[in-house]
């Protein structure tokens, strides 16, 4: 049976679940509104067992619906969403400074195994931003380093994740390393477009190497109007879709970041994101969303304010990717050897210790 336009729209929504309990509204969003995915936060669980249980509960609620994207931000280092009982793997910059690809691959392998074992099927990583200077605290050691280091040590994570059935979402296109402002608080501006070519070269290689999903940053680019890249069709169309003939998923950064919701309003920014050809709209959950957002979205679809062709195109890409990775609602048993994983992490971290 074919999906309705409303169900197709639902597949484009990925909600960030910064909650400690799945309430009735979240259940309704998953079961009845048939959203496409969720993003996990550390507030969802206190240990590996409760993490597995949380993910299993989401799958049970989803039932016979199209399997959910179960996403997480696991870059390692300071961006770490795993429970504290799992030893933290050192940050990407420290990994790259070893100049040892075996060490980097080992970090990626451990990460992929843990995520697969708990039931995660999408990782919002690797971060492919260049660490241009030490002033950019929002990126800093989250980056693998300069352009060569990002290409050499950042891109391999995509392949490792893929081997374990996990979709990598590379980020933040067109490049967050060129700016000093944290887009959680203010919209940064890329003033030197010529420097952006280094960042674009990284994405060129990522796409050539089979990147299935790219996250767009909330960044303004000098010469491309006042809209951030995430809702700017000129940037997405010219620099991503047409320049590289990119056919993979295009995902927004969180649309509830302060800058975006205050400048545009959440409902307006959602419609602008779709117009700009984003396929997945990442929105951190807030109580009352069904009334405030989703019902309004359906009104915009009915009135023609949202182009149904864009929804149809995004839905097809989403379903194709879910089928490619054979996503399912299968329940995980949770039999995870935490001690063994921690031993492996301690061993690989020791290889990165400064002598």
C-alpha positions, -999 to 999 in steps of 0.1 A, spaced: 0 0 0 14 34 -10 21 60 17 1 92 19 17 126 15 14 131 52 32 98 60 59 108 35 63 141 53 66 122 86 95 103 72 114 136 67 112 144 105 139 133 129 133 144 164 160 149 190 148 131 222 165 151 250 142 134 275 145 107 302 112 91 294 91 84 263 58 102 269 24 98 251 31 126 226 64 110 215 46 77 212 20 93 189 47 110 168 63 76 162 33 54 159 7 77 142 26 105 126 52 79 115 83 101 119 114 89 101 139 89 130 151 100 164 183 114 178 195 100 211 209 120 240 227 109 272 196 120 291 177 90 276 197 64 296 221 59 325 240 28 314 243 4 284 214 -18 296 190 11 298 203 24 265 194 -9 247 160 -9 265 153 27 254 161 19 218 141 -14 219 111 5 233 113 30 204 112 1 179 83 -16 197 63 16 195 72 19 158 57 -16 153 51 -23 116 60 12 104 90 19 82 120 13 105 133 44 123 167 60 118 182 56 153 208 83 153 235 95 177 262 121 178 292 99 185 323 118 173 343 106 203 362 130 225 340 157 239 311 149 217 302 116 233 267 102 238 276 68 252 269 61 289 297 68 313 303 31 320 319 31 286 354 46 287 356 77 265 377 73 233 401 103 228 391 131 205 396 131 167 425 156 168 444 134 192 437 104 170 451 122 139 482 135 157 494 99 161 498 99 123 489 62 126 459 52 105 457 19 124 450 37 156 423 58 139 407 27 124 408 9 157 389 38 173 363 37 145 360 -1 147 353 0 185 328 28 181 309 11 152 307 -22 172 293 -6 202 267 14 182 257 -17 163 253 -38 194 230 -13 211 208 -8 180 220 25 166 219 26 128 230 62 121 260 82 134 261 120 130 298 117 123 325 121 112 330 158 116 349 169 84 355 205 94 390 218 91 407 231 122 419 263 107 427 280 140 426 275 178 401 303 182 372 282 169 362 266 202 330 251 187 352 229 165 387 227 180 397 191 188 365 178 173 384 182 140 410 158 127 432 188 118 441 204 85 427 194 51 451 166 45 445 152 80 407 154 76 408 135 43 433 109 56 419 103 91 383 115 90 369 98 59 377 62 69 351 64 97 324 64 69 336 31 56 339 15 90 304 25 100 291 12 67 306 -22 73 287 -25 105 254 -14 90 255 22 103 249 52 81 274 80 86 263 116 83 293 138 75 292 174 87 290 205 86 287 214 49 300 238 36 326 240 64 323 252 100 361 255 105 362 288 87 342 306 114 348 314 150 311 317 161 292 287 176 261 283 155 242 272 186 241 309 197 248 331 166 248 324 129 284 324 118 295 340 85 321 325 60 337 357 46 365 342 26 348 320 0 381 311 -17 392 293 15 360 273 13 374 254 -16 395 234 8 364 223 26 346 216 -6 375 194 -17 369 172 14 332 169 5 341 161 -31 362 131 -18 336 121 7 309 119 -20 333 101 -43 339 76 -15 302 69 -11 290 92 17 253 85 20 243 115 41 255 151 46 245 175 73 242 212 64 254 238 89 237 269 100 263 291 83 260 322 61 283 324 31 293 358 19 279 365 -15 250 341 -11 224 362 5 213 365 41 200 329 46 221 303 63 233 274 42 208 251 59 178 269 43 197 284 13 188 266 -20 216 285 -38 242 269 -16 226 234 -14 218 234 -51 250 249 -65 276 236 -41 262 202 -33 236 188 -57 248 202 -90 285 206 -85 289 170 -73 258 154 -87 251 144 -51 221 121 -48 224 112 -11 204 124 19 207 161 29 201 166 66 197 199 85 215 206 117 191 210 147 164 235 136 157 244 172 191 259 177 186 293 193 197 313 162 173 296 138 142 294 160 144 331 171 152 345 136 127 325 116 103 307 139 102 269 140 73 264 115 88 289 90 122 274 92 108 240 85 91 250 53 122 269 42 143 238 49 121 218 26 122 244 -1 160 244 1 159 206 -8 168 192 26 155 156 30 157 152 68 147 179 92 163 175 126 141 191 153 147 187 190 115 176 207 94 200 227 62 192 245 32 203 225 49 198 191 19 179 176 -3 209 180 22 236 174 42 221 145 29 190 128 -7 200 123 5 233 109 28 214 85 -1 194 72 -21 227 66 9 240 46 9 208 25 -29 211 19 -26 247 9 3 241 -15 28 262 5 50 231 7 57 216 -27 45 179 -27 71 170 -53 99 179 -29 83 157 -3 79 128 -28 116 131 -38 129 131 -3 107 102 7 120 81 -21 156 89 -11 149 81 26 132 47 18 160 37 -6 186 44 20 167 25 47 164 -4 24 201 -2 14 212 -6 50 184 -31 57 171 -12 87 147 -31 108 126 -30 140 144 -61 153 150 -60 191 185 -63 205 192 -87 233 216 -63 251 243 -90 258 273 -66 255 307 -72 270 313 -38 285 346 -49 302 360 -61 269 351 -29 251 367 -8 279 398 -29 277 401 -22 239 394 15 245 421 18 272 445 0 249 439 23 220 439 54 242 473 44 255 486 45 220 476 82 219 492 91 252 519 118 250 553 102 256 
